[in-house]
Amino acid sequence: MSQIGALSLLPAASTLAANTEEKNHFVVGPYLQNIGPDEVTVMWITSKNCFSWVEYGEGNYAIHKAFAYNNGLIEANNRIHKITITNLKPGVSHKYKIVSTEITGYKNSKVEFGETITGALLGFKTPAINEDEVKLVIFNDIHDRPQIIPQLLYRHGYTGNTRDYDFVVFNGDCFDWLTDEQQLVDHLLKPTTDIFSNEFPFILTQGNHECRGSFSRHIPEYFAYPDNKFYYTFTRGPIRFVILDSGEDKADDSIEYGGLAAFDQYREVQAKWLEKEIASDEFKKADFRVVLIHISPYHSGDWHGTLHCQKVFGPLLNKAKIDIQISGHTHRYMTHDADATHNYPIVIGGGPLEGNRTLIKLRANKKELNLKMVRDDGEVVGKYSIPKKNR
C-alpha cells in the first residue's frame, strides 16, 4: 500500500511555530497509517525541525531502525515525519518507538544537532496474509466536534473490553473548513492518538468540507495516502475496499472557490481509474467489495456534485457488482436497499448533532459481511447481512 522511503514533506508555515526558547517536543503522535501484512507507516509531528527515525522489532524488542529518504538524502530538517517500515512479517506483533533529534542549524556542509527526544514503546500487529476476518468502524460528518470520537468509540466500539475494529475510517467532513495545523491536530490527530491510532491505523477520506479553507491543500502532508491521492484501493481480509473522492457538492465555478476548483475533471479522472480497478484480478477475486465515498451518488439530493458523481460513478458501480456502499454528507442516517438505479445497498451515516450521530460497524469473514449502524444512544438504525455471492 505504501513504499519504502516514503517522503516526509516539508510543512507550510504553521500556526504551531514554536517559540525559539521552547524545548523541542512531540506535538502529536505517533499515529499509524497504511498497515499491511509486511509494512506500516508511522507519522508524528515535532515542534522543531528534526532528523527522525523509528526503532522497531518483533516481540518486545525494538532493535531495528527505519528512516525516510528521497533521492539518497535522508529526510531531515522537517517537523512532519512520515516513515514507512517495510519487510515486516505478516500476522506478527511488533514493538516500536519514535525518535527525533533537533537540527539547530548548518555551518556550511556540517549539520548541528540538538537534543534527542524519544517516544514511549508501543505496539502494533501486522495483518496476516489472506486473513479470515476483518472488522472496522466508520465515522462521518464530525464537523469540528472531536468529542464525538471518544464518545462513540468508548460507547459502541468495544465488545466487553475487546475492540471491535482493526482500523478506523473517517468518511469525510471531519471539519467545517480547515484553517491551520492546530485545528487538524486538536480536532482529529490528537483525539485518535489518545484512544487508538498509535496501535491501530485510521483512514481519512476527503469530504466536501475537507476541500474548504486556507489549509485544505496541506492535508496530504499529514497522512499517508497511496500515490498521494485521495482515491485508491486496498484489500484487507476478505474485502476489497475502493475509496472514492466525491469532491465538492458545488459547481466548479461557485464563487466560494474563486475559480480554483476542478472537481468535474477530477471525478472524470477517477472514473477512468475506477474502470481499470473493477477489471483487475484483485477486485474480481475478492470475496466482498466495499465502496467508501463521502457523497453518495444516490439519495444525496440534487446538488451539482451529487449528480456528477451519479453520472460518472453510478454506471461503473452497478457494473462492478459491489456488495455495499458506505457514505455520509446528508447528516441523516438512512439505509437504501438495491433498486432500479443502484443494484447494491447504500448506507448513509448521520451526524453531527447528538441524537443523530452514528457509528457504522463493519465485519466480514469469507462467508458473510455484516454491517450495523448504531446511533449515539445505542439504538441500531441500520443493519445488513450479506452472504458471499457466486459472481
C-alpha positions, 0 to 999 in steps of 0.5 A: 500500500505504501513504499519504502522511503516514503517522503516526509514533506516539508510543512507550510508555515504553521500556526504551531511555530514554536517559540525559539526558547521552547524545548523541542517536543512531540506535538502529536503522535505517533499515529499509524497509517497504511498497515499491511501484512509486511509494512506500516507507516508511522507519522508524528509531528515535532515542534522543531525541525528534526532528523527522525527515525523509528526503532522497531522489532518483533516481540518486545524488542525494538532493535531495528531502525527505519528512516525516510529518504528521497533521492539518497538524502535522508529526510531531515530538517522537517517537523512532519515525519512520515516513515514507512517500515517495510519487510515486516512479517505478516500476522506478527506483533511488533514493538516500536518507538519514535525518535527525533533529534533537533537540527539547530542549524548548518555551518556550511556542509556540517549539520548541528544537532540538538537534543534527542527526544524519544517516544514511549514503546508501543505496539502494533500487529501486522495483518496476516496474509489472506486473513479470515476476518476483518472488522472496522468502524466508520465515522462521518460528518464530525464537523469540528466536534472531536468529542464525538470520537471518544464518545462513540468509540468508548460507547459502541466500539468495544465488545466487553473490553475487546475492540471491535475494529482493526482500523478506523475510517473517517468518511469525510467532513471531519471539519467545517473548513480547515484553517491551520495545523492546530485545528487538524491536530486538536480536532482529529490527530490528537483525539485518535492518538489518545484512544487508538491510532498509535496501535491501530491505523485510521483512514481519512477520506476527503469530504466536501468540507475537507476541500474548504479553507486556507489549509485544505491543500496541506492535508496530504502532508499529514497522512499517508495516502497511496500515490498521494491521492485521495482515491485508491484501493486496498484489500484487507481480509476478505474485502476489497475496499475502493475509496472514492473522492466525491469532491465538492457538492458545488459547481466548479465555478461557485464563487466560494472557490474563486475559480480554483476548483476542478472537481468535474475533471477530477471525478472524470479522472477517477472514473477512468481509474475506477474502470481499470480497478473493477477489471483487475484480478484483485477486485474480481477475486475478492470475496466482498467489495466495499465502496467508501465515498463521502457523497453518495451518488444516490439519495444525496439530493440534487446538488451539482456534485451529487449528480456528477458523481451519479453520472460518472460513478453510478454506471461503473458501480452497478457494473462492478457488482459491489456488495455495499456502499458506505457514505455520509454528507446528508447528516441523516442516517438512512439505509437504501436497499438495491433498486432500479438505479443502484443494484447494491445497498447504500448506507448513509451515516448521520451526524453531527448533532447528538441524537443523530450521530452514528457509528457504522460497524463493519465485519466480514469473514469469507462467508458473510459481511455484516454491517450495523449502524448504531446511533449515539444512544445505542439504538441500531438504525441500520443493519445488513447481512450479506452472504458471499455471492457466486459472481 
